[in-house]
Amino acid sequence: SMCEHHLLPFSGMAHVAYIPDGKVLGLSKFPRLLNVFARRLQLQERLSANFADAVMTLLQPRALAVALEATHACMCHRGVGVAASTRTLVLRGPGRDELAAKEQLLSGVSFSSGARARL
């Protein structure tokens, strides 16, 4: 995606975990849906929220977690000049406040597991 503040790219990985409530989505559809929003000038925080809201609308899961981990060219090439990554986390759904569901979601979007899509 392109940072709307600096007009420089940011890229990374999307981690998705959800607890279905009847409907499921084919795994290839998650990156396609994310790309709909990533093609626009964006902020990482808004991209995370837009994607999560779209998944909620489509699937109406009990709970959903979306974590986007991205490296921003504006941080690498300007400003601090450091190749650090930024991670945003969005939790949605009525079950997100249940302790067991929240633990499942957070485990699902950890660095080592969960469905992933390139930004």
N, C-alpha and C positions, 0 to 999 in steps of 0.2 A: 504494500500500500504506500501511498505518499502522504507525508506529514503535511497537514494543511497550514501549519505555521511557517515551515521552512522550505516547503516544496522539495523536500529530499525524501528518499525512500526509507521505509523501515520494513524489516522482514523477520520472520521467525516461525514459531510453531504454535498451533492451537491444540489445547488439551480439552477434551469434552467427556463429561460423565453425566449420565442421567439415569433416573429410576423410572422406567416406563409405567404408564397407567393404561395399558391397552394398545396404544399405537407405538410402532417402531419405525425407524428410518434406515434405509440401506446405508452402509458406511460410506459409500462413495458420494452420497448426497451432502454430507456435512462439509467437505471442502468446497463443493460447488456452491452451496449456500453462503459459506464464508466469503468466497470470491465475489459474490454479488455486492457485498458491502466493501470489500477490500479494494475494489477497482475505483472507488471514489476517493477524493481528498478526505483524509481521516485523522482522527486522534485515536490512539490505541484504546483509550478508555471507552470512547463512543463505539468503536468497532466491536469491542467485547460486549457491550450492552445491546447493540443492534442485533448482533448474531444470536445472543441468548434470548432476546425477545422474539426473534423469528422462530427459533427452535421451540420456544414455549407455545407460540401460536399454532405451529404445525402439529406438534406432538401432544401438547398438554400433559407433560409428564408430572409425576408426583414431585420430583425435584430435579434440578439441573445445575451443573457447575461448568463454567467455561473459564479457562485460564489461557491467556495469550502471553507468550513470552517472545519478546522481539528486541532486535538490535536496531537502533536508530542511527541513520547516517548523520543526522544533525549533531548527535553526541560524539560520533567517531571523527568527523571531519571538521567540525567547528567547535566552538565552546571548549569543553573540557578535553576533547581529543582522546577519549577513552572508549574502548569497544566493550561497553557494559550492556547487559540486557536488562530490560524492564519487564516485569510481570504484572498483569492485571488479573483479577479474579472477580467473577460475577456469579452469584448464587440466586436461583429463581425457583419458584414453585412453593406450594403450600407445605410440602414435606421438608423444606430446607432447614427448618428450625428443630426438627426431631434429631436428637443426638446421634442415633444410629445412622440415620440417612445422611446427616452432615459428615460423619466420619467416612462413610462410603464414598460420598462425592469428593471430599478432599483427597482421599486415597486415590480415587480415579483420575484426578487431574495432577497427581504428583509427577515429578520429573521422570520417574521410571515406569509409569503405566498410563493407561488411558488411550483413547483414540486420538491420533495426532494428524494435523493437516498443515502444510506449509502455507504461510501467509503470502 
